[in-house]
Amino acid sequence: MMKRFAQRLFLVISALAVGVIAWFVVQAFTPGPSLADQPVVARSRNALDGQSPSGESEEPVPGLPTGIEIGSDRMLLDVFRFNLDSDEADEQLLVVKPTKNPDDPITIVMIDYDEAARAWKFVWEGPSSVTKIKTVQVSVKDLIGDHNLDIIVEGINDSGQRTMNVFWRTISGATVSYAPICSIAADSIEVVETDRPDSYKLGQSNAEAFQLVAYRPDPDSSNLTDQIRETWEWRFRTTRYELSRLERVPGAQIEQKFIAGVLDGKAETFEGFLEGVWYKSPADGDDERETHFIIFDPSGKAVHFHTASLLESYSWDDSHLTRLGLFIGGRNLAVRNLKRMVDIELKGLDRISVRVMQSLFIKADPSARWNGVYQRVGQTMAESNAKPAALVMLDGAKLSGGYVSESGVAFNFAWPDFTYNDGTAEERGNFSLYTIEKETVLELAFVTKEGRLDRRASYLVQPAGEPGTGVSTLPAVTALPAGDITLVPIRLTLNGPELLESLPIRLRKPR
């Protein structure tokens, strides 16, 4: 009886196991919800795989949801998410670029998820003025003051101008759309935000619209820093931003605005302005042979003081804001008990006043050589102070053929190889020619029969005759002396060629 019961129990458990396995198999082949049916959750993505119209390689973006097609002649560049209405779901703003013509501007496409239909749908699309893919930026803000978020598209066009397109929410029946209310292209564009009343913040009333300000070059002025300031204001009558005021802004006012931006009460702002190389404007009593440079390196936390014959490096330990600039404290990286304090004041767009105090135990700078007005080093200044290359390689093939010394030592040059025979044995190796400190240098590398380096020898190459002090009388060495030559043994050091106490070798070409 017990045996029959155990058999029945085993059969029941086996049947249940088979049923569970069959259920999992059926579920594996049953289609479930597609990922494409989910919202696009990317934020600020780049273009699709492959090459963009500008030829730049981009990163992949997520696929579009089911039912949304942008067309085979358009490329999805970016996806932004904003909640632009009263529902809980975010709308998706797709940044789309036509692929047929790379010069066509970028288009903004809005899609939204319809809870009732349980599907994504197109809401609206509008063109922008942006053509440079990498510069497009989409944001939302209530510019009008009517508690609706306007879509703002900014970027750069093919002319290198900043562009701004603003789209305003409109409703016709149950249909939601966006109308273009502003399109500006200028050197710079900004939104002039003002504080809005508490009644607006509490949703009890509307507020005044923000103004838009654009700056362009003044076409009637020869001064490149003079600009035209355009003020754009919202007009409900035309439901657009319209140009309301034009003002000429002299370059001096622009400079004052720049200065105000640098002196914004943040040490890091002024440190960023200082970063780079500055040179001292000559003053009475300065050595005209030396230009004083100060190199500010806030990221590396260092300040370097440099002339043609001097380099002093100090750590940048702390910064303290002053009314017109910054006070920097640091210590010499080599002599740690030497402290230096630098008081800097802003004087203009690219000018600062520097006063240096240093001490071992007291704050003093007896020479005051670093004090003065400094200007930022521009491209022209950098090029004029650039030093020539310390070493310039010459064409070794120009030294060829056999040479013989008065003592019977024979050289034979066949670039890049040479042979040397002193009458007892013949040696071989490679040679190179270069100029250093306006001198032509011949360097010989002697190698063994197995091809290993044995030794090196260096010589100044001079015209035949009595060698001088080792300093060539040639104004600049760009070629070898013609005919017979003299080899002056030297040692190469950090300070340049150094003469050895060996006799020069006078070589002549056999006639």
Salt bridges, closest charged atoms under 4 A:
GLU58 OE1 - LYS134 NZ 3.37
ASP90 OD2 - ARG81 NH2 3.15
ASP114 OD2 - LYS121 NZ 3.77
GLU125 OE2 - ARG74 NH1 3.18
ASP158 OD1 - LYS132 NZ 3.72
GLU190 OE1 - LYS257 NZ 3.73
GLU193 OE2 - LYS141 NZ 3.02
ASP195 OD1 - LYS201 NZ 3.36
ASP218 OD2 - ARG248 NE 3.13
ASP220 OD2 - ARG248 NH2 2.61
GLU230 OE2 - ARG216 NE 2.46
GLU233 OE1 - ARG235 NH1 3.25
GLU247 OE1 - ARG229 NH1 3.10
GLU247 OE1 - ARG245 NE 3.64
ASP286 OD1 - LYS280 NZ 3.57
ASP287 OD1 - ARG289 NE 3.17
GLU312 OE1 - ARG340 NH1 3.01
GLU312 OE2 - ARG369 NH2 3.77
ASP318 OD1 - HIS320 NE2 3.40
ASP343 OD2 - ARG355 NH2 3.57
ASP350 OD1 - ARG376 NE 2.99
GLU426 OE2 - ARG428 NH2 3.20
GLU427 OE1 - ARG455 NH1 2.83
GLU443 OE2 - ARG456 NH1 3.18
ASP454 OD2 - ARG455 NH1 3.51
GLU466 OE1 - ARG506 NH2 3.30
ASP484 OD1 - ARG511 NH1 3.43
GLU498 OE2 - ARG491 NH1 2.46
